[in-house]
Amino acid sequence: MRMLVRGGLVIDTAPTVVVRPETDVLIEDGRIAAVGPGLVADDAEVIDARGRIVLPGFVDTHRHVWQTALRGIGADGDLGYYFDRVMQAHGTRYRAEDVAASNLVGALECLDGGITTVQDYSHVQGSAEFAEAAVDALDRSGIRAVFGFGPSPLAGGAVDPDGLRRILGRVSGRIGVAVASIGPAYAPFEIVEADWALAAELGMPVVTHIDSSEVTPAPIAGLRDAGLLRPDTLYVHCNNLSEAELKLIAESGASVSATPAVESRLEMGGPITARLKAAGVGVGLGIDTVTSGAGDMFSVMQQVLALGHRSFTAAEVLQLATVGGARALGFTDVGSLAVGNQADLIVLRGTDLNLAGGWQDPVATVVTSGHPGNVETVLVGGTPVKRVGQVVSTSLPAALDALTESAAYLTARAAS
């Protein structure tokens, strides 16, 4: 299958951010075959991108997709409120069908806003059926995902090896799996060692929330002392870590997912992105949870730029949202429009009113002024998942109905 995205203003992100006016992108068998002006592909399906902006799809490095049915309920609370209201009052009442409904609509929301890859940290595993429902929904949506399999921090415990192996037997293609450990900031160290050993045995990455506390003031140093620092680890948040801890992460080759909007809203500590850059840590951006913030990458990029105290240019922020996130998740063929990469890309209407006049600096215009409504077309692996401003999913009406039913059930149960 061949496809030609014709005549757009192409923004690429690696190794540096470049802008190429009136440029074509040729796609063959789901990968980028050529980028340049006037490409010839007589037998290709053509997407007319004139007057439009073409760029790599966004990469969301941390999101609890299962919380889609709880949108907005934590916006007025801090982290303690989040644990009490979201995790305890609602999360403990989830059924497998609620996970399925949230994951499908949440993944479609990602695609609608130009997020083509998501790391789904799924810590709502009441049973193996929960994980299967989540993974199946991600697969149905058409998104590229890294599914983080792990227990709720309320229940504690190590990642279930049998459940993890069961999920590994169900995934392929666009869906990968990571060990989602409770981690050294929240669990006894024997649990941490068991999770890291399981990941090493299966050759899988680890993703974990992490911060310092009175009980665990230096969690990264603890991992170092146990010989558990490894490059294929994604640490989430890290707002309260010391400079010495951040340096250890950088030296290990691991990365951090920063979720600035939710970190600020839940009062998790000061902005972390500028400190991570100064420490030399690889950084990706994440949404975290729609219970406390918006679900799109445009708003997160704008938050980073606003809170970065001029530590980042607009181009650097765009890299964090694309190729930076891809590297943080271990992808080498996602996040840029390099020839040979997966054809994960988005097309924005450059003539929309909020982008009008932005052709002098289209990168800054996208970062400062873009929103999901500008996203006209989205491809994942060369397959259209959004066309002419509409998500391509025959299951969308049924998915929205299922989410409505799920939200009503959860609200009623939490109130009883």
C-alpha positions as CSV (number, residue, x, y, z in Angstrom):
1,M,0.0,0.0,0.0
2,R,1.3,3.4,-1.0
3,M,0.2,6.8,0.2
4,L,1.4,10.3,-0.7
5,V,0.9,13.3,1.7
6,R,1.2,16.0,-0.9
7,G,2.4,19.6,-0.7
8,G,2.3,20.3,3.0
9,L,4.5,22.4,5.2
10,V,6.5,19.6,6.8
11,I,8.0,20.0,10.3
12,D,10.4,17.3,11.3
13,T,12.0,16.9,14.7
14,A,15.2,14.9,14.5
15,P,18.1,15.4,14.7
16,T,17.0,19.0,14.8
17,V,13.7,20.7,14.1
18,V,13.4,21.7,10.5
19,V,10.6,23.3,8.4
20,R,10.2,22.2,4.8
21,P,7.5,24.2,2.8
22,E,5.6,22.5,-0.1
23,T,7.0,19.1,0.7
24,D,5.6,15.6,0.1
25,V,5.8,12.5,2.3
26,L,5.7,9.1,0.6
27,I,4.5,6.1,2.6
28,E,5.0,2.5,1.6
29,D,3.9,-0.5,3.6
30,G,3.3,1.6,6.7
31,R,6.7,3.3,6.7
32,I,8.1,6.6,5.4
33,A,9.8,5.9,2.1
34,A,10.7,9.5,1.0
35,V,10.4,13.1,2.0
36,G,10.8,15.9,-0.5
37,P,9.2,18.2,-3.0
38,G,7.6,16.9,-6.2
39,L,7.7,13.2,-5.3
40,V,6.2,10.9,-8.0
41,A,3.9,8.1,-7.0
42,D,1.3,7.6,-9.6
43,D,-0.3,4.6,-7.9
44,A,-0.5,6.1,-4.4
45,E,-3.5,7.3,-2.5
46,V,-3.0,11.1,-2.2
47,I,-3.8,13.2,0.8
48,D,-3.8,16.9,-0.2
49,A,-1.9,18.7,2.5
50,R,-1.6,22.1,0.8
51,G,-2.3,24.8,3.3
52,R,-1.6,22.3,6.1
53,I,1.1,21.5,8.5
54,V,2.5,17.9,8.6
55,L,4.5,16.7,11.6
56,P,5.2,13.5,13.5
57,G,2.5,12.2,15.8
58,F,2.8,13.1,19.5
59,V,4.0,10.5,22.0
60,D,2.3,10.5,25.4
61,T,4.7,8.8,27.8
62,H,2.4,8.5,30.8
63,R,-1.3,8.2,31.0
64,H,-3.8,6.2,33.1
65,V,-6.2,5.6,30.2
66,W,-8.5,3.6,32.4
67,Q,-9.5,6.8,34.2
68,T,-11.3,8.3,31.1
69,A,-14.7,7.6,32.7
70,L,-13.7,9.7,35.7
71,R,-12.8,12.9,33.7
72,G,-12.7,16.0,35.8
73,I,-13.5,14.6,39.2
74,G,-10.1,15.4,40.7
75,A,-9.6,18.9,39.2
76,D,-10.2,20.7,42.5
77,G,-8.1,18.3,44.7
78,D,-4.5,17.6,45.6
79,L,-2.7,14.3,45.5
80,G,-4.3,13.0,48.6
81,Y,-7.7,13.8,47.2
82,Y,-6.7,11.9,44.0
83,F,-5.9,8.8,46.0
84,D,-9.0,9.0,48.1
85,R,-11.5,10.0,45.4
86,V,-10.1,8.5,42.2
87,M,-8.1,5.5,43.2
88,Q,-10.1,4.4,46.3
89,A,-13.7,5.6,45.9
90,H,-14.0,4.9,42.2
91,G,-11.0,2.8,41.2
92,T,-11.9,-0.1,43.5
93,R,-15.3,-0.3,42.0
94,Y,-14.2,-0.8,38.4
95,R,-15.3,-3.8,36.4
96,A,-13.5,-5.2,33.4
97,E,-16.2,-3.6,31.1
98,D,-15.4,-0.2,32.7
99,V,-11.7,-0.6,31.9
100,A,-12.6,-1.5,28.3
101,A,-14.9,1.5,27.9
102,S,-12.4,3.9,29.3
103,N,-9.5,2.5,27.4
104,L,-11.3,2.6,24.0
105,V,-12.6,6.1,24.3
106,G,-9.4,7.3,25.9
107,A,-7.3,5.9,23.1
108,L,-9.6,7.4,20.5
109,E,-9.3,10.7,22.3
110,C,-5.5,10.5,22.0
111,L,-5.8,9.8,18.3
112,D,-8.3,12.6,17.8
113,G,-5.8,15.1,19.3
114,G,-2.8,13.8,17.3
115,I,-1.3,11.5,19.9
116,T,-0.3,8.4,18.0
117,T,1.6,6.6,20.8
118,V,0.6,6.3,24.4
119,Q,2.2,4.6,27.4
120,D,-0.9,3.3,29.3
121,Y,0.0,2.8,33.0
122,S,-2.8,0.5,33.9
123,H,-2.8,0.1,37.7
124,V,-6.4,-1.0,38.0
125,Q,-5.8,-4.8,37.7
126,G,-8.6,-6.4,39.7
127,S,-8.1,-9.6,37.7
128,A,-6.5,-10.8,34.5
129,E,-9.7,-9.9,32.7
130,F,-9.0,-6.2,33.5
131,A,-5.7,-6.3,31.6
132,E,-7.1,-8.2,28.7
133,A,-10.0,-5.7,28.4
134,A,-7.5,-2.8,28.4
135,V,-5.2,-4.3,25.8
136,D,-8.0,-5.4,23.5
137,A,-9.5,-1.8,23.6
138,L,-6.1,-0.3,22.8
139,D,-5.7,-2.6,19.9
140,R,-9.2,-1.9,18.6
141,S,-8.6,1.8,18.6
142,G,-5.7,1.7,16.2
143,I,-3.2,3.5,18.5
144,R,0.4,2.5,19.1
145,A,0.8,1.7,22.8
146,V,3.1,0.5,25.6
147,F,0.8,-1.2,28.1
148,G,2.1,-0.9,31.7
149,F,0.9,-3.9,33.6
150,G,1.0,-3.6,37.4
151,P,-1.0,-3.5,40.6
152,S,-2.8,-0.6,42.3
153,P,-0.6,1.2,44.8
154,L,-3.5,0.8,47.2
155,A,-3.2,-3.0,47.1
156,G,0.6,-3.1,47.0
157,G,2.5,-6.1,46.0
158,A,4.7,-7.2,43.2
159,V,3.7,-7.4,39.5
160,D,1.9,-10.7,39.0
161,P,4.2,-12.9,36.8
162,D,1.4,-15.2,35.5
163,G,-0.8,-12.3,34.6
164,L,2.0,-10.5,32.8
165,R,2.8,-13.6,30.8
166,R,-0.8,-14.0,29.9
167,I,-0.9,-10.5,28.5
168,L,2.3,-11.0,26.6
169,G,0.6,-13.8,24.8
170,R,-2.2,-11.5,23.6
171,V,-0.2,-8.6,22.2
172,S,1.6,-8.1,19.0
173,G,2.3,-5.4,16.4
174,R,1.5,-1.9,17.7
175,I,1.1,-3.0,21.3
176,G,4.1,-3.5,23.6
177,V,4.2,-4.3,27.3
178,A,6.1,-2.9,30.3
179,V,6.4,-3.9,33.9
180,A,4.5,-1.1,35.8
181,S,6.1,-1.5,39.3
182,I,4.8,0.4,42.3
183,G,8.5,1.2,42.7
184,P,11.0,2.1,45.5
185,A,9.1,5.3,46.6
186,Y,6.0,3.3,47.5
187,A,6.8,-0.4,48.1
188,P,9.1,-2.5,50.3
189,F,12.4,-3.1,48.5
190,E,11.9,-6.9,48.2
191,I,8.9,-6.1,45.9
192,V,11.1,-3.7,43.9
193,E,13.7,-6.4,43.4
194,A,11.1,-8.9,42.4
195,D,9.6,-6.6,39.8
196,W,13.0,-5.6,38.3
197,A,14.0,-9.3,38.2
198,L,10.8,-10.2,36.4
199,A,11.5,-7.4,33.8
200,A,15.1,-8.6,33.3
201,E,13.9,-12.2,32.9
202,L,11.4,-11.3,30.2
203,G,13.5,-8.6,28.6
204,M,11.0,-5.9,29.3
205,P,11.2,-2.2,30.3
206,V,10.1,-0.9,33.7
207,V,7.9,2.1,34.3
208,T,7.3,3.5,37.8
209,H,6.1,6.5,39.6
210,I,8.9,8.0,41.7
211,D,9.5,10.7,44.3
212,S,11.4,11.2,47.4
213,S,9.8,11.0,50.9
214,E,10.7,10.9,54.5
215,V,10.7,7.1,54.3
216,T,12.6,6.9,51.0
217,P,14.5,10.2,50.6
218,A,16.8,8.8,47.9
219,P,15.0,6.1,45.9
220,I,17.4,6.3,42.9
221,A,20.4,5.8,45.1
222,G,18.7,2.8,46.6
223,L,18.3,1.3,43.1
224,R,21.9,2.0,42.4
225,D,23.1,0.4,45.6
226,A,21.1,-2.7,44.7
227,G,22.5,-2.8,41.1
228,L,19.1,-2.1,39.6
229,L,19.7,1.1,37.6
230,R,19.1,0.2,34.0
231,P,18.6,2.3,30.8
232,D,15.2,0.8,29.9
233,T,13.5,2.3,32.9
234,L,11.0,5.2,32.7
235,Y,10.6,7.1,35.9
236,V,7.5,9.2,36.2
237,H,7.3,12.7,37.9
238,C,10.5,12.9,40.0
239,N,9.5,16.5,41.1
240,N,11.0,16.2,44.6
241,L,14.2,14.4,43.7
242,S,17.5,16.0,44.5
243,E,20.0,17.1,41.8
244,A,22.2,14.1,42.9
245,E,19.3,11.7,42.2
246,L,18.6,13.3,38.8
247,K,22.3,12.9,37.9
248,L,22.1,9.2,38.7
249,I,19.2,8.8,36.3
250,A,21.1,10.6,33.6
251,E,24.2,8.4,34.2
252,S,22.1,5.3,34.0
253,G,20.7,6.2,30.6
254,A,17.1,6.0,31.8
255,S,14.5,8.6,31.1
256,V,11.8,10.6,32.9
257,S,8.1,11.3,31.9
258,A,7.1,14.7,33.0
259,T,3.4,15.5,33.3
260,P,3.5,19.3,34.1
261,A,-0.2,20.1,34.1
262,V,-1.2,17.4,36.5
263,E,2.0,17.7,38.6
264,S,1.1,21.3,39.1
265,R,-2.6,20.7,39.8
266,L,-1.9,18.0,42.3
267,E,0.9,20.0,44.0
268,M,3.5,17.3,43.5
269,G,6.4,19.7,43.5
270,G,7.9,22.4,41.4
271,P,8.3,22.1,37.6
272,I,10.8,19.4,36.7
273,T,11.4,19.7,33.0
274,A,14.1,22.4,33.2
275,R,15.9,20.6,36.0
276,L,15.8,17.4,34.0
277,K,17.3,19.2,31.0
278,A,20.1,20.7,33.1
279,A,20.9,17.3,34.5
280,G,21.1,15.7,31.1
281,V,18.2,13.4,31.6
282,G,16.1,12.2,28.6
283,V,12.6,13.6,28.9
284,G,9.2,12.7,27.4
285,L,5.9,14.4,28.1
286,G,2.7,12.9,29.5
287,I,-0.9,13.7,30.1
288,D,-1.1,11.5,33.3
289,T,-4.9,11.6,34.1
290,V,-7.9,13.4,32.7
291,T,-9.4,13.4,36.2
292,S,-7.2,16.5,36.9
293,G,-6.3,18.0,33.5
294,A,-6.8,18.1,29.8
295,G,-6.1,15.0,27.6
296,D,-4.2,16.6,24.8
297,M,-0.5,17.2,24.1
298,F,-1.0,20.8,22.9
299,S,-1.9,22.0,26.4
300,V,1.0,20.1,27.9
301,M,3.5,21.7,25.5
302,Q,2.1,25.1,26.3
303,Q,2.4,24.3,30.0
304,V,6.1,23.3,29.6
305,L,6.8,26.5,27.7
306,A,5.1,28.6,30.3
307,L,6.8,27.0,33.3
308,G,10.2,26.5,31.7
309,H,11.6,29.9,32.6
310,R,13.0,30.2,29.1
311,S,14.9,26.9,29.5
312,F,13.2,25.6,26.3
313,T,12.6,27.0,22.9
314,A,9.4,26.1,21.2
315,A,11.3,23.7,18.9
316,E,12.7,21.9,21.9
317,V,9.3,21.5,23.5
318,L,8.0,20.0,20.2
319,Q,10.9,17.5,20.4
320,L,9.9,16.5,23.9
321,A,6.4,15.8,22.7
322,T,7.5,13.7,19.7
323,V,11.0,12.2,19.4
324,G,11.9,12.8,23.0
325,G,8.9,10.8,24.1
326,A,9.6,8.1,21.6
327,R,13.2,7.6,22.9
328,A,11.9,7.6,26.5
329,L,9.7,4.7,25.6
330,G,12.5,2.9,23.8
331,F,11.3,3.5,20.2
332,T,13.9,4.2,17.5
333,D,11.5,4.4,14.6
334,V,8.8,6.7,16.0
335,G,8.8,10.4,16.7
336,S,10.2,11.8,13.5
337,L,9.7,11.7,9.8
338,A,13.0,10.0,9.0
339,V,13.0,7.7,6.0
340,G,12.4,4.1,7.3
341,N,10.4,5.3,10.4
342,Q,6.9,4.2,11.1
343,A,4.5,6.5,9.3
344,D,2.9,7.9,12.4
345,L,2.1,11.5,11.4
346,I,-0.5,14.2,11.8
347,V,-1.9,16.9,9.5
348,L,-3.1,20.2,10.9
349,R,-5.2,22.8,9.1
350,G,-2.9,25.7,8.9
351,T,-5.7,27.9,7.8
352,D,-7.7,27.6,11.0
353,L,-8.2,31.0,12.8
354,N,-6.0,30.1,15.8
355,L,-3.1,29.2,13.5
356,A,-3.6,31.9,10.9
357,G,-0.7,34.3,10.4
358,G,1.7,31.7,11.9
359,W,3.6,30.8,8.7
360,Q,6.6,33.0,9.7
361,D,7.3,30.6,12.6
362,P,5.1,27.6,12.2
363,V,6.9,25.6,14.9
364,A,6.2,28.2,17.6
365,T,2.7,28.6,16.2
366,V,1.9,24.9,16.6
367,V,3.4,24.8,20.1
368,T,1.8,28.0,21.5
369,S,-1.5,28.1,19.6
370,G,-2.4,24.6,18.4
371,H,-5.3,22.5,19.8
372,P,-6.9,19.2,19.0
373,G,-9.5,20.8,16.8
374,N,-6.8,21.7,14.3
375,V,-6.0,18.0,13.7
376,E,-7.5,17.0,10.4
377,T,-5.7,13.7,9.6
378,V,-3.9,11.2,11.7
379,L,-1.9,8.1,10.4
380,V,-0.5,5.3,12.6
381,G,1.8,3.0,10.7
382,G,0.4,4.5,7.5
383,T,-3.2,3.6,8.4
384,P,-5.6,6.5,8.6
385,V,-7.3,6.7,12.1
386,K,-8.6,10.2,11.6
387,R,-9.8,11.7,8.2
388,V,-11.3,15.0,7.3
389,G,-11.5,15.9,11.0
390,Q,-13.3,12.8,12.1
391,V,-12.0,9.8,14.0
392,V,-12.2,6.7,11.8
393,S,-13.9,4.1,14.0
394,T,-17.1,2.3,13.3
395,S,-17.3,1.5,17.0
396,L,-17.3,5.2,18.1
397,P,-21.0,5.6,18.9
398,A,-21.1,2.3,20.8
399,A,-17.9,3.2,22.6
400,L,-19.4,6.5,23.8
401,D,-22.6,4.8,24.9
402,A,-20.5,2.2,26.9
403,L,-18.5,5.0,28.5
404,T,-21.6,6.9,29.5
405,E,-23.1,3.7,31.1
406,S,-19.7,3.1,32.9
407,A,-19.5,6.6,34.3
408,A,-23.1,6.4,35.5
409,Y,-22.4,3.0,37.2
410,L,-19.2,4.3,38.9
411,T,-20.8,7.5,40.1
412,A,-23.8,5.7,41.6
413,R,-21.6,3.1,43.3
414,A,-19.2,5.7,44.7
415,A,-22.1,7.7,46.1
416,S,-23.7,4.6,47.8
